[in-house]
Amino acid sequence: MVREKKEENPPAKVEKTEPSGKIQDLKKRIIRFCRNRGVDLIGFAPVERWDEANEVPPEYRPRAIWPPAKTVIVLGLEMPLPIVETTPSVVHMEMYKTANVELDQLAYDLTRYLNRLGQASFFFPRDGYGSMRALREKNRAAFAHIPAAKYAGLGTVGASHNLLTPEFGPRVRFVSVFTSARIPPDPMISKELCLKCQACAKCCPKKAIRIRPDRVVGDYDDRACLEMADELVTRRCFPCGICTKVCPIGRDRTVYKQPGIMKKYLREKEALAANPEDPEYRAWTHLRTHGVAQGKRREGKKAAAGPEGKTLP
C-alpha cells in the first residue's frame, strides 16, 4: 500500500479576497451612506496599522477586541467653534452630549447596514465609560478613537493629545466601526498639523499640558485633567475642552472670521479676573452664567420641584 507523502511545509492559508471593483464599490456605498446621514469626516484604516505603529498596547487594538476585524471605519462630527468657545457652559455640555448620541446612532446604523450587506461589523461607542468613578479607577477606555482617526488618515495628534484635523482642528468627535470587510485604506497624513504654538498649554486651567522640545506630542497630566472634569461634572457644565477651543488649526476658523482671536484667548483668564464684566467676553460669560449652578450644593436640603412636579437635582 502506497501512502501519500505529507508535505513538510504545507502552503500558508491564503485569505479570501473580494474582487477589487466590488470592494471599491463597497467603500463608495459606505461613504454615501454616511454622508447622507450628515457625517462630516470618514476614514478607513486597516487593522495592521495598529501593529505597524506599535503605539497602542496590544490588548487595546481592534483584533484583540474583535478578532474578525480587518478594517476600522472612523466617523467624525464637527463641534461648532462658537459653542466650544463658551466652555465651560451648559450650552457646550448639551452640544457635547448631542454629538455623542448622534455618533453612537451613526455607528449603530452603519454596523447594521454593513451586516445587511453580508459584511460582519461591530462598533465601539463614542466614550466607553459609565461614570467619573470608573475613570478615576482606570483612566482609559477599552478602545481609543484618537489613534484610530490618525490611522484612518483624518489627522495628526497634537501637543494637547487631541487629534487635529485639517477641517476642524481638534473640534471634532469620533466613533469607530470595525468590519470584517477588507476595504481599501485612506492614506495617513504625513505632515504634522500641530504648530506647537503652546496655546493649549498656556490656557489649560490645570496646567495639564507641557510642550516637549523633542517631539510634537506634549507631556500630559491626565490626573489633573480628570480633576477638572470632576469639578465640571459637579457643576453640570462638563467637559472642559479649552484646549480644543484655543487651537488655531482648522479651516472652520475661516468660516467664522475672527481677527485677533488668539490674543483674546490668551488674555481671557487675566481679563476676567480683573473684571468679570469685561465687555470683550460678555457673550461668553452670559452663556456661562445661565443654566449652571454657581454656588456649592447644600447638603441635606430638600430638592426643589421642577416643571410638571419633577424633582430638580
N, C-alpha and C positions, 0 to 999 in steps of 0.2 A: 504494500500500500504506500503510495507516494503522498507525502504530506506537503501541503502548500507552505512554502518558505515565508516566514513572517518578516516583514520589513523591520530592520533595526531602528530606523528613524522614520516613522510614519510622517507623511506630509502634514504640515500645520493646518489647522482648521481655518478655512477661508470664510471670512464674514460675507454673508449675502448682501449684495448692494442693489439698490434700485437703479434703473437707467437714469443717467444724468438729466435728461429732459424732464422726466417725471418728478425728480427731486427739485429741480429749479421751479417747476410749476407749483409744487407744494409750498416752496418758500414764498412765491408770489401770492398764493392764496392766503397764507398766514398773514403776510403784510397787509393785504387788502382787508382781511377780516378785522385786524387790529385798528387800522386807520379808520375804518368805517365806524368804529366804536370810540373814536376820539383819542387814541393813544398818540402821544407826542413823539416818543422815541421808541425804536425797536431795534434790537441787535441779536445776532446769533453767534454763540460760542461753542466750539467743540469741547467736550469734557477733557480732552487731553491737555488743554491749555493750563488747567489747574496743576497737572503733574509736571508740565514743562517749566512753569514759573516757580513751582515749589514754594509759594508764599503762604499758602493756606495749609494748616495741618491736615494730614491725610483723612482723618475721621470727619472733617468738615467739607470734603469735596463731594461733588454730585454723585459719583458712582458709589461712594461709601454710604450715602443717604438713600439712594435708589439705584441699585446695580444696573438696570436696563438702560439708564440714561446714556445717550450719545451726543445730544445737543442741548444746550441751555438757551432758552429764548428769554431775553430780558426786556421788560416793558417799562417805560418811564412816563410820568406825568409832570408837567410844569407846576411849580409853586409860584404864582404871580408875584413879582418883585414888590409892588406897593403894599401887599398884605404882609409879606415877610418883613418889611421894614417896620411894621408896628410891633413886632415882638419885644417883650412878652405881652400878649394880649389875648382876649377871648376870641377875637376875630382871626388871629393867626392860628389859635388852637383849633377852631372849627374847620378852617381850611385843611389843616394837617389831618384831622380825623376824617374829613370828607375824602381827601386824596387816598388815604389808607383803605377806606371802604371801597372806593372806586377801583383801586388797583387789585384788591383781592377779588372783586367781582369780575374784572377783566381776565385775571389769571384763571379763575374758575371757568369762565365761558370759553377761553381758548383751550383749556385742558379737555373740556367736553367736546369741543369742535374737532380737535385732533383725534380723540377717541372714536368719534363718529366716522372719521376718515380711515380708521384702522391703524392709527399711529398712537401706540400706548403712551400716555402722558401723566404727569404728576406736577403739582405746583407747590411752592413753598410760600406761605403768606408774607405780607409786607414786613411785619415786625417780628413775630415769632416768640413773643414773651407775654406772660399774662399779668405781671404786676411789677412794681418797683422793687418789691421784696425779692422777686425772682432775679432781677438784675443785680441787686446787692449781693446775692448769694453766688451768682455766676454771671458776670457782666459780659455775656457773649451769646448770640443767637446760634441755633443749630446750623444755620446756613447764612452766609453773608452776601448781600446783593451788591455791595460796592466792588469787590473783585470780580463778581460775575459781570457787572456792567462794563468794567475795564476790559475783561477778556472778550466781551461781545462787541468791542470797538466803539463804545459810546462815550468814552472819555479817559482821563488820567487822574490819578489820585494826587491831591494837592497837599500842601503843608498842614492843613487842618484835618487830614484823613478823610475828607469828603471826596466824592467823585465829581470832578469838574467836567462839564460838557461844553462843547462849543456853542450850543444853543442857549443854555440857561445857567451856565456855570454850575454851582452846587445846588441851585434852587430847583431840584427835581427829585421825585420819589420813585423808587424802583420796586418791581416784583419779578420773580423768576419762575419760568415754566420749564420743567425737564421733559424731554421726549426721547423715545427710543428711535426716532427717525434721524438718519444721518443727513443733516441739512447743510448746504454749503455755508461756511463761516463768513463773517464780516471781518475785514482787516482791522487789527488793533491800531489805535492812534499812537504813532511813534514819538511825536514831538510832545514834550511836557507842556501842558496848558498853564500850570501854576507859575506865576511871576515871582513868587517869594517876596511879595510886596510887604508882608508882615501885618497887613490889616487885620487878619483873623486873630493873630497873636496879641496885637495891641488892644483890640476891642473885646477880647474874651473876658467876661466878668469874673471868672475864676482863674485866669492865667493858666489855663489847662493846655495851651499850645506853646511850644518853644521851637523857633526856627533853627534848623540844623545847617551849618555851613557846608557839610559834606554830601548832602542829598536834598531832594525836594520834600519828601515826606518828613514832617517835623516830629518832635517828641510830643507825646500826647498823654496827659494825666487823666485817664478815664474815670478815676475815682472822684476827682474834682468836678468833672463834667456831670457825673451821676449825682453829686451833691447839689448842683444847680438844678438838675432835673427834679430831684426830690422837692426842693423848695417851690418850684413852679407847679408841680402836681398838687401840692398842698394848697396853693393859691388858685388852682384851677385855671392856669393860663400857660400850660406847657405846650410844646417844648421850647427850648431856648432859641436855637437857630441863628444866633448873632453872627457866627462865623459864615453862614450861608448868605446872610443879609449883606455883609460888607465886602464880600469877594467881588473884585472888579471884572471877573471873567464872565462871558456870556453875551450872546447877541441880543438877549432880551433887554439889555440896558440901552441899546439903540432905539428900541421901541418906545421906551419911557422918557428918553432925552432929559437927563438930569445933570446939567453942568455944575461942577463943584461939589458933587455928592460925596466924594471920598473925604473931603475936608469936613463936611457936615457929620459924617460917621465918626471920624477920629476925634472930633471935639464934643461929641454928644454928651458923654458922661460928665465931663468937666462943666459944660454949659448948663446942664440941668441941675447939677449940684449947686451951682451959683444962683440959678434962677429957674425953679421948676416950671415957671410960666413962660419961659423963653419962647417968643413968637415963632422962631425958626422951626421949633419942634412941636408946635401946638397941635397939628393934625395927628401926630403920633401919640402924644400924651393924652389927647382927647379919647382915643380908642383904648389906650391902656388903662384909663381910669373909669371905664364903664364896663359893667358885666363881670368885674373881678373884685373879690373882697380885698379891701386894703388893710384891714386890721387883723389881729390874731383871732382865731375861732375861740369862743368861750366854751370852756368845759362844763358839762352838766346843764347847760341852758336848753330849755325845750325848743325843738326845731320849729321854725315858722312855717305856716301853711302857705303853699304856693297856689297857682291857678288850679281851679277845679278841686280844691281841697288837698292837693298833693303836697307831701312834706318836702320842704326845701332842705338840702344838706347843710 
